[in-house]
């Protein structure tokens, strides 16, 4: 069906990918956080300091 018609079961063409969404600044603690969504979701985070520095940052008012 896919090869004959050139359309996948969800209506996409053979070379068409699913939409991808990305949100930035998703979480407060890490320096970088972004959930990526395609069919499933993945939350990616990066922190560039030592754990004690994160704790001190959490004590400061925003």
C-alpha positions as CSV (number, residue, x, y, z in Angstrom):
1,X,0.0,0.0,0.0
2,X,2.7,2.5,1.0
3,X,4.9,1.8,-2.0
4,X,2.1,1.5,-4.5
5,X,0.2,4.7,-3.4
6,X,3.1,6.7,-2.1
7,X,1.2,7.5,1.1
8,X,1.6,6.2,4.6
9,X,-1.3,5.0,6.8
10,X,-1.4,8.4,8.7
11,X,-1.6,10.3,5.4
12,X,2.0,11.4,5.1
13,X,3.9,11.0,1.9
14,X,6.9,8.6,1.8
15,X,9.6,11.4,2.3
16,X,7.5,13.5,4.7
17,X,8.4,13.5,8.4
18,X,6.1,14.0,11.4
19,X,6.0,17.5,12.8
20,X,8.5,18.2,15.6
21,X,7.9,20.7,18.3
22,X,10.4,22.2,20.7
23,X,9.8,24.4,23.8
24,X,12.6,26.3,25.4
25,X,13.1,27.3,29.0
26,X,10.8,24.5,30.1
27,X,12.3,23.9,33.5
28,X,13.7,26.4,36.0
29,X,16.6,24.5,37.6
30,X,18.7,23.4,34.6
31,X,20.5,26.0,32.5
32,X,19.0,24.5,29.3
33,X,15.8,22.5,29.1
34,X,13.7,21.6,26.1
35,X,11.0,19.0,25.5
36,X,11.1,17.5,22.0
37,X,7.8,16.1,20.7
38,X,7.4,13.9,17.7
39,X,5.2,10.9,18.5
40,X,6.8,10.4,21.8
41,X,8.2,13.1,24.1
42,X,11.8,13.5,25.4
43,X,12.8,16.1,28.0
44,X,16.4,17.1,27.6
45,X,18.2,19.1,30.3
46,X,21.8,20.5,30.8
47,X,23.3,21.9,34.0
48,X,26.8,23.5,33.8
49,X,27.5,23.9,37.5
50,X,28.3,21.8,40.5
51,X,25.4,20.5,42.5
52,X,26.2,22.8,45.5
53,X,26.0,25.8,43.2
54,X,22.5,24.7,42.0
55,X,21.4,24.5,45.6
56,X,22.7,28.0,46.4
57,X,21.0,29.4,43.2
58,X,17.7,27.8,44.5
59,X,18.0,29.8,47.7
60,X,18.2,33.2,45.9
61,X,15.0,35.0,45.2
62,X,14.1,35.3,41.5
